[in-house]
Amino acid sequence: MLLGEYKHNVDAKGRVSVPSKFRGDLGQSFVVTKGLDNCLYLYSKDEWKKFEDKLKSLPITSQDARIFVRFFFAGASECEVDKQGRINIPQNLREYAKIQKDVVIVGVSTRAEIWSNDNWNKYTNSDSLDVSKIASQMSNLGI
C-alpha cells in the first residue's frame, strides 16, 4: 500500500527519485499518466490493468466516457526506475502538472501522485480540505 508524503527535486533532464518505500509496490516499471487536480498518477502494472479494465468497460457511445478514456490513455507513459531509483517524467506530463523543480510525491493507497510543490501547497491549503466538510460528504457516501 502506498502511503506518505515525500519531497523531491526534478533534475534538468526531468528525472526524479521515486521514494524507496514506493518502489516495492510500484515495481521496476510502471505507468505514469495525467491525473485529476493537475497532478500525475503512478500505477503499478497490476493496478494499471485494473484501471484499464474499468475504463474499457465504459460505453464508447458516451462522449463523456470517450473524453475520460482519452485523458488517461493519451497522457500515459511507461516509466522504468534507473539504478539510482529515478524515473524520467516525459516533458508533456511535466508541463501538464506544472512540474519544474520541487515536487511532492504522495501515496494514495493503490497509486502514487506527483505534484508540483506549488500545486500541492495550493491544494493542501484550499477550502476543499475543510475537515468538517469532508466528514459531512463522507457521511453522505456511507462512510
N, CA, C and O atoms as a DFTB+ gen file, in Angstrom:
572 C
 N C O
     1  1       0.839      -1.168       0.000
     2  2       0.000       0.000       0.000
     3  2       0.893       1.243       0.000
     4  3       1.885       1.308       0.726
     5  1       0.531       2.214      -0.812
     6  2       1.323       3.434      -0.962
     7  2       0.805       4.496       0.009
     8  3      -0.345       4.927      -0.073
     9  1       1.674       4.904       0.923
    10  2       1.317       5.866       1.958
    11  2       2.419       6.896       2.140
    12  3       3.591       6.603       1.904
    13  1       2.053       8.085       2.552
    14  2       3.051       9.071       2.923
    15  2       3.213      10.197       1.923
    16  3       2.631      10.195       0.838
    17  1       4.028      11.160       2.332
    18  2       4.309      12.361       1.550
    19  2       5.816      12.591       1.553
    20  3       6.448      12.621       2.609
    21  1       6.388      12.754       0.355
    22  2       7.838      12.889       0.221
    23  2       8.159      14.046      -0.712
    24  3       7.536      14.194      -1.764
    25  1       9.131      14.865      -0.329
    26  2       9.565      15.988      -1.166
    27  2      10.828      15.594      -1.910
    28  3      11.760      15.030      -1.335
    29  1      10.839      15.904      -3.209
    30  2      11.987      15.592      -4.051
    31  2      12.201      16.728      -5.044
    32  3      11.377      17.636      -5.153
    33  1      13.311      16.666      -5.760
    34  2      13.623      17.634      -6.807
    35  2      13.707      16.921      -8.144
    36  3      14.143      15.773      -8.233
    37  1      13.282      17.623      -9.172
    38  2      13.414      17.141     -10.539
    39  2      14.689      17.757     -11.109
    40  3      14.905      18.964     -11.000
    41  1      15.534      16.921     -11.719
    42  2      16.774      17.473     -12.277
    43  2      16.530      18.070     -13.656
    44  3      15.413      18.017     -14.169
    45  1      17.561      18.630     -14.249
    46  2      17.447      19.320     -15.542
    47  2      16.999      18.397     -16.667
    48  3      16.474      18.870     -17.675
    49  1      17.194      17.092     -16.516
    50  2      16.776      16.129     -17.540
    51  2      15.372      15.583     -17.297
    52  3      14.910      14.718     -18.042
    53  1      14.692      16.075     -16.266
    54  2      13.329      15.634     -15.983
    55  2      13.251      14.374     -15.135
    56  3      12.213      13.713     -15.099
    57  1      14.340      14.039     -14.453
    58  2      14.365      12.835     -13.622
    59  2      14.046      13.182     -12.175
    60  3      14.418      14.244     -11.676
    61  1      13.356      12.271     -11.520
    62  2      13.026      12.438     -10.108
    63  2      13.176      11.090      -9.419
    64  3      12.882      10.045     -10.000
    65  1      13.631      11.126      -8.186
    66  2      13.751       9.898      -7.401
    67  2      12.372       9.460      -6.924
    68  3      11.575      10.265      -6.439
    69  1      12.114       8.175      -7.072
    70  2      10.883       7.584      -6.550
    71  2      11.189       7.165      -5.113
    72  3      12.187       6.485      -4.874
    73  1      10.352       7.555      -4.154
    74  2      10.628       7.152      -2.766
    75  2      10.859       5.645      -2.663
    76  3      10.110       4.854      -3.236
    77  1      11.888       5.263      -1.939
    78  2      12.235       3.845      -1.838
    79  2      11.076       3.028      -1.285
    80  3      10.913       1.865      -1.653
    81  1      10.266       3.618      -0.404
    82  2       9.116       2.902       0.154
    83  2       8.050       2.617      -0.906
    84  3       7.207       1.743      -0.704
    85  1       8.073       3.335      -2.026
    86  2       7.090       3.129      -3.083
    87  2       7.560       2.125      -4.128
    88  3       6.741       1.513      -4.814
    89  1       8.853       1.955      -4.251
    90  2       9.396       1.135      -5.335
    91  2       8.929      -0.321      -5.278
    92  3       8.695      -0.938      -6.317
    93  1       8.796      -0.861      -4.086
    94  2       8.335      -2.246      -3.969
    95  2       6.926      -2.432      -4.498
    96  3       6.639      -3.421      -5.172
    97  1       6.038      -1.481      -4.196
    98  2       4.655      -1.581      -4.657
    99  2       4.506      -1.216      -6.132
   100  3       3.713      -1.833      -6.844
   101  1       5.253      -0.229      -6.594
   102  2       5.138       0.192      -7.992
   103  2       5.877      -0.741      -8.943
   104  3       5.456      -0.931     -10.084
   105  1       6.972      -1.320      -8.477
   106  2       7.761      -2.194      -9.328
   107  2       8.852      -1.434     -10.057
   108  3       8.981      -0.217      -9.920
   109  1       9.632      -2.164     -10.830
   110  2      10.741      -1.594     -11.596
   111  2      10.241      -0.797     -12.801
   112  3      10.921       0.105     -13.291
   113  1       9.051      -1.145     -13.265
   114  2       8.443      -0.487     -14.415
   115  2       6.973      -0.250     -14.077
   116  3       6.286      -1.155     -13.603
   117  1       6.497       0.963     -14.320
   118  2       5.107       1.283     -14.002
   119  2       4.603       2.361     -14.940
   120  3       5.351       2.861     -15.781
   121  1       3.334       2.720     -14.800
   122  2       2.702       3.682     -15.694
   123  2       2.509       5.014     -14.976
   124  3       2.051       5.060     -13.834
   125  1       2.862       6.084     -15.657
   126  2       2.598       7.440     -15.177
   127  2       1.667       8.086     -16.198
   128  3       1.858       7.944     -17.406
   129  1       0.663       8.793     -15.699
   130  2      -0.309       9.432     -16.581
   131  2      -0.819      10.715     -15.951
   132  3      -0.561      10.991     -14.779
   133  1      -1.543      11.493     -16.735
   134  2      -2.175      12.691     -16.212
   135  2      -3.148      12.266     -15.126
   136  3      -3.850      11.263     -15.253
   137  1      -3.174      13.048     -14.059
   138  2      -4.131      12.803     -13.001
   139  2      -5.096      13.963     -12.889
   140  3      -4.925      15.002     -13.527
   141  1      -6.097      13.769     -12.080
   142  2      -7.031      14.849     -11.813
   143  2      -6.350      15.830     -10.858
   144  3      -5.371      15.473     -10.204
   145  1      -6.846      17.030     -10.774
   146  2      -6.294      18.063      -9.894
   147  2      -4.904      18.532     -10.305
   148  3      -4.159      19.037      -9.466
   149  1      -4.538      18.378     -11.571
   150  2      -3.248      18.838     -12.097
   151  2      -2.046      18.194     -11.424
   152  3      -1.055      18.860     -11.125
   153  1      -2.147      16.901     -11.192
   154  2      -1.010      16.131     -10.715
   155  2      -0.833      14.952     -11.658
   156  3      -1.583      14.807     -12.623
   157  1       0.147      14.118     -11.384
   158  2       0.372      12.910     -12.170
   159  2       0.053      11.705     -11.313
   160  3       0.296      11.715     -10.106
   161  1      -0.493      10.657     -11.930
   162  2      -0.781       9.402     -11.246
   163  2       0.266       8.372     -11.640
   164  3       0.645       8.281     -12.808
   165  1       0.725       7.608     -10.683
   166  2       1.650       6.499     -10.914
   167  2       0.952       5.210     -10.498
   168  3       0.496       5.077      -9.363
   169  1       0.874       4.260     -11.431
   170  2       0.228       2.979     -11.186
   171  2       1.211       1.843     -11.423
   172  3       1.962       1.859     -12.398
   173  1       1.206       0.858     -10.532
   174  2       1.938      -0.375     -10.828
   175  2       1.261      -0.999     -12.043
   176  3       0.135      -0.635     -12.381
   177  1       1.928      -1.921     -12.689
   178  2       1.335      -2.557     -13.873
   179  2       0.031      -3.274     -13.513
   180  3      -0.926      -3.236     -14.285
   181  1      -0.014      -3.932     -12.342
   182  2      -1.235      -4.630     -11.921
   183  2      -2.378      -3.644     -11.684
   184  3      -3.507      -3.883     -12.113
   185  1      -2.087      -2.542     -11.003
   186  2      -3.133      -1.551     -10.739
   187  2      -3.571      -0.848     -12.020
   188  3      -4.747      -0.521     -12.178
   189  1      -2.630      -0.613     -12.935
   190  2      -2.983      -0.004     -14.221
   191  2      -3.920      -0.929     -14.989
   192  3      -4.876      -0.462     -15.608
   193  1      -3.662      -2.222     -14.958
   194  2      -4.521      -3.190     -15.654
   195  2      -5.945      -3.128     -15.095
   196  3      -6.910      -3.149     -15.858
   197  1      -6.078      -3.052     -13.783
   198  2      -7.409      -2.942     -13.165
   199  2      -8.101      -1.654     -13.618
   200  3      -9.281      -1.662     -13.971
   201  1      -7.350      -0.552     -13.602
   202  2      -7.896       0.742     -14.019
   203  2      -8.263       0.699     -15.500
   204  3      -9.323       1.177     -15.903
   205  1      -7.376       0.122     -16.299
   206  2      -7.611      -0.004     -17.733
   207  2      -8.886      -0.801     -18.002
   208  3      -9.685      -0.419     -18.857
   209  1      -9.081      -1.900     -17.283
   210  2     -10.282      -2.714     -17.465
   211  2     -11.547      -1.919     -17.156
   212  3     -12.554      -2.057     -17.851
   213  1     -11.499      -1.088     -16.115
   214  2     -12.655      -0.246     -15.786
   215  2     -12.918       0.762     -16.904
   216  3     -14.065       0.982     -17.292
   217  1     -11.851       1.371     -17.417
   218  2     -12.019       2.348     -18.491
   219  2     -12.549       1.695     -19.760
   220  3     -13.382       2.269     -20.461
   221  1     -12.062       0.486     -20.053
   222  2     -12.516      -0.208     -21.264
   223  2     -13.977      -0.634     -21.160
   224  3     -14.625      -0.872     -22.179
   225  1     -14.501      -0.733     -19.938
   226  2     -15.896      -1.136     -19.773
   227  2     -16.872       0.031     -19.961
   228  3     -18.083      -0.183     -20.028
   229  1     -16.357       1.260     -20.045
   230  2     -17.223       2.414     -20.244
   231  2     -17.804       2.383     -21.657
   232  3     -17.140       1.931     -22.589
   233  1     -19.030       2.856     -21.819
   234  2     -19.673       2.808     -23.147
   235  2     -19.023       3.775     -24.138
   236  3     -18.922       4.974     -23.878
   237  1     -18.592       3.242     -25.258
   238  2     -17.959       4.073     -26.291
   239  2     -18.951       5.069     -26.886
   240  3     -18.547       6.050     -27.510
   241  1     -20.232       4.825     -26.699
   242  2     -21.247       5.730     -27.221
   243  2     -21.408       6.986     -26.372
   244  3     -22.065       7.942     -26.786
   245  1     -20.813       6.983     -25.193
   246  2     -20.890       8.146     -24.309
   247  2     -19.712       9.081     -24.583
   248  3     -18.553       8.685     -24.462
   249  1     -20.021      10.322     -24.952
   250  2     -18.949      11.287     -25.221
   251  2     -18.119      11.539     -23.968
   252  3     -16.895      11.637     -24.055
   253  1     -18.759      11.647     -22.804
   254  2     -18.023      11.863     -21.553
   255  2     -17.059      10.714     -21.282
   256  3     -15.933      10.937     -20.837
   257  1     -17.497       9.489     -21.551
   258  2     -16.628       8.320     -21.344
   259  2     -15.436       8.371     -22.289
   260  3     -14.311       8.088     -21.877
   261  1     -15.667       8.728     -23.554
   262  2     -14.562       8.803     -24.517
   263  2     -13.546       9.860     -24.100
   264  3     -12.340       9.635     -24.201
   265  1     -14.022      11.002     -23.638
   266  2     -13.136      12.072     -23.184
   267  2     -12.310      11.594     -21.993
   268  3     -11.101      11.820     -21.943
   269  1     -12.956      10.937     -21.042
   270  2     -12.288      10.446     -19.848
   271  2     -11.215       9.431     -20.208
   272  3     -10.099       9.502     -19.692
   273  1     -11.538       8.486     -21.090
   274  2     -10.580       7.455     -21.511
   275  2      -9.397       8.090     -22.228
   276  3      -8.249       7.741     -21.953
   277  1      -9.661       9.018     -23.146
   278  2      -8.572       9.696     -23.864
   279  2      -7.645      10.432     -22.908
   280  3      -6.423      10.400     -23.056
   281  1      -8.245      11.095     -21.927
   282  2      -7.464      11.866     -20.962
   283  2      -6.397      10.991     -20.317
   284  3      -5.235      11.391     -20.237
   285  1      -6.774       9.811     -19.861
   286  2      -5.827       8.949     -19.164
   287  2      -4.894       8.192     -20.104
   288  3      -3.705       8.072     -19.808
   289  1      -5.393       7.680     -21.225
   290  2      -4.553       6.877     -22.109
   291  2      -3.603       7.719     -22.954
   292  3      -2.448       7.335     -23.140
   293  1      -4.059       8.846     -23.462
   294  2      -3.194       9.672     -24.315
   295  2      -2.021      10.233     -23.524
   296  3      -0.941      10.447     -24.074
   297  1      -2.232      10.467     -22.245
   298  2      -1.164      11.019     -21.428
   299  2      -0.273       9.977     -20.777
   300  3       0.712      10.323     -20.124
   301  1      -0.608       8.702     -20.947
   302  2       0.110       7.641     -20.233
   303  2       1.460       7.323     -20.860
   304  3       1.646       7.402     -22.074
   305  1       2.396       6.962     -19.983
   306  2       3.730       6.574     -20.429
   307  2       4.269       5.536     -19.452
   308  3       4.040       5.623     -18.246
   309  1       4.981       4.566     -19.982
   310  2       5.611       3.580     -19.117
   311  2       6.967       4.113     -18.679
   312  3       7.751       4.592     -19.498
   313  1       7.233       4.026     -17.397
   314  2       8.500       4.505     -16.844
   315  2       9.260       3.346     -16.223
   316  3       8.669       2.428     -15.653
   317  1      10.573       3.403     -16.344
   318  2      11.430       2.405     -15.695
   319  2      12.332       3.114     -14.694
   320  3      12.872       4.186     -14.967
   321  1      12.481       2.496     -13.539
   322  2      13.326       3.043     -12.495
   323  2      14.783       2.728     -12.837
   324  3      15.124       1.576     -13.107
   325  1      15.639       3.749     -12.824
   326  2      17.054       3.511     -13.132
   327  2      17.790       3.028     -11.879
   328  3      17.179       2.857     -10.824
   329  1      19.086       2.812     -11.997
   330  2      19.881       2.264     -10.885
   331  2      19.939       3.200      -9.678
   332  3      20.215       2.762      -8.561
   333  1      19.678       4.492      -9.908
   334  2      19.673       5.451      -8.803
   335  2      18.273       5.640      -8.213
   336  3      18.080       6.485      -7.338
   337  1      17.299       4.860      -8.685
   338  2      15.937       4.945      -8.166
   339  2      15.119       6.084      -8.764
   340  3      14.135       6.528      -8.171
   341  1      15.530       6.558      -9.945
   342  2      14.850       7.686     -10.582
   343  2      14.033       7.232     -11.782
   344  3      14.290       6.186     -12.378
   345  1      13.039       8.053     -12.119
   346  2      12.324       7.900     -13.377
   347  2      12.455       9.205     -14.142
   348  3      12.705      10.258     -13.555
   349  1      12.284       9.129     -15.444
   350  2      12.263      10.316     -16.283
   351  2      10.803      10.630     -16.580
   352  3      10.104       9.839     -17.214
   353  1      10.354      11.779     -16.120
   354  2       8.974      12.188     -16.378
   355  2       8.936      12.854     -17.750
   356  3       9.643      13.837     -17.972
   357  1       8.121      12.336     -18.677
   358  2       8.053      12.941     -20.010
   359  2       7.678      14.427     -19.947
   360  3       6.920      14.858     -19.078
   361  1       8.222      15.186     -20.880
   362  2       8.030      16.635     -20.921
   363  2       6.550      17.014     -20.931
   364  3       6.148      17.930     -20.213
   365  1       5.729      16.325     -21.735
   366  2       4.311      16.687     -21.807
   367  2       3.619      16.525     -20.457
   368  3       2.721      17.299     -20.124
   369  1       4.028      15.532     -19.683
   370  2       3.431      15.334     -18.365
   371  2       3.942      16.379     -17.359
   372  3       3.189      16.843     -16.503
   373  1       5.216      16.742     -17.470
   374  2       5.747      17.808     -16.598
   375  2       5.013      19.116     -16.868
   376  3       4.677      19.851     -15.939
   377  1       4.766      19.399     -18.139
   378  2       4.048      20.626     -18.493
   379  2       2.615      20.590     -17.963
   380  3       2.136      21.578     -17.406
   381  1       1.933      19.466     -18.132
   382  2       0.554      19.331     -17.657
   383  2       0.461      19.616     -16.156
   384  3      -0.420      20.354     -15.716
   385  1       1.365      19.035     -15.379
   386  2       1.326      19.156     -13.923
   387  2       2.099      20.373     -13.403
   388  3       2.224      20.568     -12.194
   389  1       2.615      21.188     -14.329
   390  2       3.380      22.390     -13.970
   391  2       4.571      22.053     -13.066
   392  3       4.883      22.770     -12.116
   393  1       5.216      20.943     -13.396
   394  2       6.369      20.484     -12.626
   395  2       7.631      21.111     -13.199
   396  3       7.913      20.992     -14.392
   397  1       8.391      21.785     -12.327
   398  2       9.653      22.361     -12.749
   399  2      10.795      21.788     -11.921
   400  3      11.621      21.043     -12.449
   401  1      10.858      22.116     -10.660
   402  2      11.972      21.636      -9.843
   403  2      11.510      20.873      -8.604
   404  3      11.823      19.692      -8.449
   405  1      10.774      21.535      -7.731
   406  2      10.357      20.920      -6.475
   407  2       9.032      20.191      -6.641
   408  3       8.066      20.750      -7.161
   409  1       8.993      18.931      -6.194
   410  2       7.777      18.130      -6.280
   411  2       7.480      17.480      -4.936
   412  3       8.347      17.350      -4.072
   413  1       6.234      17.081      -4.795
   414  2       5.792      16.296      -3.651
   415  2       5.199      15.020      -4.225
   416  3       4.337      15.058      -5.103
   417  1       5.675      13.885      -3.714
   418  2       5.169      12.589      -4.154
   419  2       4.394      12.008      -2.982
   420  3       4.933      11.839      -1.888
   421  1       3.121      11.704      -3.224
   422  2       2.258      11.213      -2.155
   423  2       1.716       9.831      -2.496
   424  3       1.452       9.514      -3.656
   425  1       1.560       9.031      -1.471
   426  2       0.941       7.723      -1.629
   427  2      -0.542       7.828      -1.371
   428  3      -0.973       8.423      -0.383
   429  1      -1.325       7.246      -2.266
   430  2      -2.785       7.297      -2.163
   431  2      -3.323       5.875      -2.332
   432  3      -4.082       5.592      -3.259
   433  1      -2.921       4.997      -1.434
   434  2      -3.365       3.605      -1.389
   435  2      -2.839       2.793      -2.572
   436  3      -1.769       2.192      -2.473
   437  1      -3.571       2.764      -3.693
   438  2      -3.183       1.915      -4.824
   439  2      -2.423       2.668      -5.903
   440  3      -2.040       2.078      -6.914
   441  1      -2.202       3.954      -5.705
   442  2      -1.426       4.740      -6.673
   443  2      -0.614       5.766      -5.905
   444  3      -0.876       6.052      -4.736
   445  1       0.377       6.309      -6.593
   446  2       1.124       7.444      -6.067
   447  2       0.778       8.640      -6.949
   448  3       0.329       8.477      -8.083
   449  1       0.990       9.825      -6.424
   450  2       0.763      11.042      -7.178
   451  2       2.008      11.914      -7.086
   452  3       2.663      11.984      -6.046
   453  1       2.320      12.576      -8.197
   454  2       3.404      13.559      -8.208
   455  2       2.780      14.922      -8.441
   456  3       2.067      15.136      -9.422
   457  1       3.054      15.834      -7.533
   458  2       2.529      17.192      -7.590
   459  2       3.683      18.179      -7.671
   460  3       4.738      17.960      -7.077
   461  1       3.482      19.264      -8.406
   462  2       4.436      20.356      -8.267
   463  2       4.273      20.862      -6.841
   464  3       3.174      20.813      -6.288
   465  1       5.339      21.341      -6.249
   466  2       5.276      21.833      -4.873
   467  2       4.233      22.940      -4.743
   468  3       3.484      22.974      -3.766
   469  1       4.178      23.848      -5.725
   470  2       3.204      24.946      -5.683
   471  2       1.773      24.421      -5.722
   472  3       0.937      24.854      -4.929
   473  1       1.479      23.487      -6.639
   474  2       0.125      22.938      -6.729
   475  2      -0.257      22.188      -5.456
   476  3      -1.399      22.273      -5.007
   477  1       0.699      21.447      -4.867
   478  2       0.426      20.721      -3.631
   479  2       0.094      21.699      -2.494
   480  3      -0.845      21.476      -1.730
   481  1       0.868      22.776      -2.391
   482  2       0.607      23.765      -1.342
   483  2      -0.755      24.424      -1.528
   484  3      -1.478      24.636      -0.555
   485  1      -1.110      24.750      -2.773
   486  2      -2.431      25.326      -3.041
   487  2      -3.526      24.330      -2.664
   488  3      -4.522      24.697      -2.041
   489  1      -3.335      23.087      -3.042
   490  2      -4.330      22.051      -2.748
   491  2      -4.497      21.851      -1.245
   492  3      -5.620      21.826      -0.743
   493  1      -3.391      21.710      -0.529
   494  2      -3.484      21.417       0.903
   495  2      -3.959      22.623       1.718
   496  3      -4.399      22.468       2.857
   497  1      -3.870      23.804       1.146
   498  2      -4.348      24.998       1.847
   499  2      -5.721      25.465       1.357
   500  3      -6.195      26.527       1.762
   501  1      -6.354      24.685       0.496
   502  2      -7.635      25.099      -0.079
   503  2      -8.795      24.806       0.867
   504  3      -8.688      23.984       1.777
   505  1      -9.890      25.492       0.629
   506  2     -11.102      25.288       1.425
   507  2     -11.681      23.893       1.240
   508  3     -12.422      23.415       2.099
   509  1     -11.354      23.233       0.130
   510  2     -11.899      21.896      -0.122
   511  2     -11.381      20.871       0.878
   512  3     -11.917      19.766       0.958
   513  1     -10.346      21.219       1.645
   514  2      -9.808      20.293       2.636
   515  2     -10.293      20.605       4.053
   516  3      -9.663      20.196       5.029
   517  1     -11.401      21.321       4.167
   518  2     -12.010      21.578       5.467
   519  2     -12.516      20.245       6.023
   520  3     -13.382      19.606       5.425
   521  1     -11.973      19.831       7.166
   522  2     -12.259      18.509       7.735
   523  2     -13.752      18.315       7.998
   524  3     -14.276      17.227       7.758
   525  1     -14.430      19.322       8.474
   526  2     -15.863      19.164       8.759
   527  2     -16.660      18.979       7.469
   528  3     -17.617      18.206       7.444
   529  1     -16.278      19.676       6.400
   530  2     -16.944      19.490       5.108
   531  2     -16.691      18.085       4.574
   532  3     -17.603      17.428       4.072
   533  1     -15.443      17.630       4.687
   534  2     -15.092      16.292       4.212
   535  2     -15.878      15.239       4.990
   536  3     -16.416      14.302       4.401
   537  1     -15.945      15.393       6.303
   538  2     -16.679      14.430       7.132
   539  2     -18.142      14.373       6.725
   540  3     -18.726      13.291       6.664
   541  1     -18.733      15.511       6.451
   542  2     -20.131      15.558       6.023
   543  2     -20.316      14.849       4.683
   544  3     -21.265      14.086       4.501
   545  1     -19.412      15.106       3.759
   546  2     -19.501      14.458       2.442
   547  2     -19.290      12.957       2.543
   548  3     -19.957      12.193       1.846
   549  1     -18.380      12.523       3.393
   550  2     -18.127      11.092       3.570
   551  2     -19.357      10.418       4.161
   552  3     -19.690       9.295       3.784
   553  1     -20.026      11.088       5.075
   554  2     -21.252      10.559       5.657
   555  2     -22.307      10.340       4.573
   556  3     -23.025       9.340       4.592
   557  1     -22.397      11.279       3.632
   558  2     -23.343      11.138       2.524
   559  2     -23.012       9.944       1.639
   560  3     -23.897       9.371       1.004
   561  1     -21.722       9.566       1.599
   562  2     -21.301       8.412       0.799
   563  2     -21.412       7.100       1.569
   564  3     -21.130       6.032       1.026
   565  1     -21.817       7.180       2.819
   566  2     -21.981       5.981       3.619
   567  2     -20.728       5.536       4.336
   568  3     -20.626       4.380       4.746
   569  1     -19.765       6.443       4.496
   570  2     -18.511       6.097       5.174
   571  2     -18.509       6.706       6.568
   572  3     -17.544       6.538       7.314
